[in-house]
């Protein structure tokens, strides 16, 4: 049986009914994060907290570099 996910919009989406924001859902077991764009909800990215935390920190600090 597939777990129903409760999607939440990013606080940076500006609210309203816009479809240009990131949404996140947390699965209970195992603790998995699901990310999607509102304008393309069929495509999701699945990760865990640690890699997502590292990605967000690299984006915030400007240290995200493409692989060579």
Long-range contacts (C-beta under 8 A, 24 or more apart in sequence): 3-27, 3-28, 5-34, 7-36, 7-41, 9-38, 13-38
